[in-house]
Amino acid sequence: MKKKGSIGHYAVLLIGFILIFVPLFLTLLSSFKETNQITGNFFGFPNPFTLDNYQRLITDGISQYFFNSALISVAAICLITLFVPMAAFSIARNISRKKAFALMYSFLILGIFVPFQVIMIPITSMMTKLGLSNIAGLIILYLAYAVPQTLFLYVGYIKTAIPVELDEAAEIDGCGKFRMYFQIAFPLMKPMHATTLIINALWVWNDFLLPLLILNKDSSSWTLPLFQYNYQGQYFSDYGPSFASYVIGIIVILIVYLIFQKNIISGMTSGSVK
């Protein structure tokens, strides 16, 4: 029975590897092919090997859209990592003692259950009236939409992984609330910082719908996914540059994941048992 279980595990891993690796590998190969090779022999190797697709993307200004995506992603992640853990720490320490914090926490995490389609039109209308249909407005929206899920993760982590005794010891040593938070609690949240960074970076970097609603009026502020969408429409029969743009988008988030992946599992499981 144990041997059969091991075989089943390896089979699942093999299927998962094939489903993930094969599409990525084919995308990478296609980015070095001419369009007639892609349509004629999609599963074949590049012959000849060409970098024209990447050169064409540079000529068509992909660097501007790459910079826009990087700016939005970095700014949104920094704001999320700065403000959400602070709110989570305050809620986690007071939720069992003060009803106001419990109500606040319940209200904030309700956003997890609200489909984006329900508030899509009101949000677009509001941002237009406020003059925030730009990159700054999009960053604010990402911060707002990240609060429910990220707050939920941080509160659970703090309650189980950072003991209250640390607060009491710091207070005895004359450490104020802010100093205690930034010098003791915040560094102890490192695994959760890495986890939420990956989750939110994947979402912000790859998001298409919010940029489409907020930034589509000004092509100079497009993000990379928005550029890929419009570029594919403009050069629909020319697949080579489109695949090259996909590779550029994948590489960045893959590097971020590889840097922080050691902390992801510990961030999700730390404190699950006390």
N, C-alpha and C positions, 0 to 999 in steps of 0.2 A: 504493500500500500504506500509505503514511504517513497519507494522508487517511482511509482506511478505519479505521485504528487510532484516529485522533482521534475519528471518529464513534462508534466502539465505546466509547471512554472516556466521551464525553458521554452516551451512552445508559445506561451503567451508573450514572453520577452522577445522571441524571434518575430512573431507577428507584429508586435509594437515597433520593433526596430525597422522592419520592412516598410510599414505604413508611414513611418516618419523619415527614415533615411532615404528611401528611393525617390520620393518627390523632391526632396532637397537636392539630391545628387543630380537628378534630371534637370532641375532648374539651373544649377550651376553649370552643367554641360551646355545647356541651351544658350546661356549668356555668352558663350564663346563661339557660337555658330552663326552663320548667315541664315536669313529667314528661309531660303529655299531648302537648306539642310534640315531646319526644324520641321517644316511641313512635309518634307520628303522622307526623312529618316529620323524621327523624333528620339528614338532610343539609341541612336548611334553616337559615336564619339565625333568631336569636331574635326572636320577635314575640308579645308585647312582651319587651323586654330587661329582665331582672330580676336583682336581687342577693339575692333571698330564700334561695337555696340556701346562700350564704355566711353569711348572718345566722343561718340555722338551725344550721349547723355550730358557730358561735360559741355559740349557745344550748345546744347539746348538749355543749359542753365540749371542743371540738377543741384549744383552746389548751393544755390540760394535756398532751395526748398529743403535740402538737407540741413542747412544752418537753421532755418525756421523750426524744423522738427526738433533739432537738438536744443535750441533755445527754450522752446515751450516745454520740452520734457524735463530739462534740468531745472528750470524755474519752478515748475509744478511740483517736482519731487522734493526740492528743497523746502518749499512752503509746506507741503504735506508733512515732511519729517520734522519741521520746526514746530508747527502749531498742533497737530493732532495728538502726538504723544503727551504734550503739555496738558491738553484737555483730558486725555485719557487718564493721566496720573491723578489729576484732581478728582475725577469721577470715581476712579477705583478706590481711592482712599476715603471717600465720603458717601458712597452709594448705599452702604448698609446702615448709615447713621442719620442721613438727612434725606427726606422724601424729595426735596427739590432736585437733588442730584440724580436720584432714581428716575424721576419724571423727565429730566433733561436728557438722560441717557436713552430712555425709551423713545423719546421724540426724535432724537438724532438718528438712531439706528432704524427707524421706520423707513428711511430712504432706501434701504435695501429692498423693500417690498414694492416700491413704486416703479412701474415700468417707465422707461424713458419716453416711450411713445405718448404717454399720457400728458407729459409736461413739455414735450418737444416744441410745440407751437407757442405756448405762453413764454417759454424761456427765450426763444428766438425773437419774439416781439419785444420782450422786456429789454434784452441786450441791445436791440436796435434803437429803442427809445432812449436808453441811457448812453448811447454813443460808444458802446463797448463791443461793437462787431469788429474786433481786431484781435491781435495776438494777446494783448494784456487782458482783454475780456475772456478769451479762451482759457488762459492760465487760471483766472479766478474761478471759472466754471469747473475746471479739473479739480481744483482744491475743494470746491463745494461738493462735487460728486464723489470724491474720494473719502469724505468724512465718515459716512455710515459704516462701510465695510472695514476701513482702516481703524476706526475708533473701536469697533467690536473686537478686532484682533488684539489691539493694544491693551484694552481694559482686561480681557481675559488673561493676557500674559502677565500684566502687572500684579493682578490679584493673586496669582499662583506662584510666580517666580521671583517677586521682589518683596520680601517680608516687611511688615510694618515696623518690626524691631529696628530696622535700619533708620527709619525716620526718627524713632525715639532716641537712638544712640547719637544721631547727628544733632538732634535738638539739645541733648545733654552737653555736647561738646560746643554749643553755642553757634551752631550752623543754622542759618535762616532757611526759609522754605525754598527760595529760588536757588540759593547756593547748593542746598541738599539735592534739589532736582537736577541741576545741570552738572554737578560734580560727582554725584553718586548714582541717582536713579537713571538718568539719561544714558550714561555709558553702559549700564547693566542691561539696557534694552537693545544692545547691538544685534543679537540674533533676529529680533523682531524688526529692527530697522532694515536689515538685509532682506527679510521676507517681504515686507511691504514695499520696499524699493523695487524688487523684481516684479511683484504683482502690478504695481502702479506704472512702472516703466513700460512693461509689456502693453498695458492698456493705452497709455498716453501716446507712445511711439507709433502704435499700429492703429489707433483710432481713426475712423473715417467720417462717422456721422456728425460729430460736433464740429470739426473743421469745415465740413460741407455746409453746415447751417450758418456758421459764424464768419468764415473767411472766404467763402466762394465768390464774393463780390469783387475782391481785390486779388488778382492772380499773383502779385508780388509777395503776398503773405501766405500763400499755399503751404501746407505741410507736405511731406514726402508721399504719404498715401493719397492725398488729394491730387498731387502732381501725377502719380502713377495712374490714377483713374482717368484724368483728362488726357494724359499722354497716350494711354491705350486707346482712347476714343479717337484721338487725332491720327495715330499711326496704327490703326487696328490690324492692318494686314502685314505690318512689320513687327514680328514678334521678338526679334533679337534684342532691341533696346529695352523692351518691356521686361524680359527675363533678367536683363542686366540690372534694371532698377529694383527688381525684387531681391536680387542677391545683395545689393547695397543696403537695402532695408533690413534684411535678415542678419547680416554680419554684425551690425552695431549692437542689436539687442542680444545676440549670441555672446558677444564679448562681455557685456554687462552680466549676463547670466553666469558665465564661467568664472567671473571674478567673485561673485557673491554666493555661488551655489553651495559652498560648504556650510554657510550659515542658515540656509533656507529650512532644512529639515529640523534643525535644532530650534529655530524660531517658531515653527509650527507645533513642535511637540514639547518644548521646554515648559515645565510647570503644569503639564497635563495631569500629572499626579503629584501630590504634595507630600 
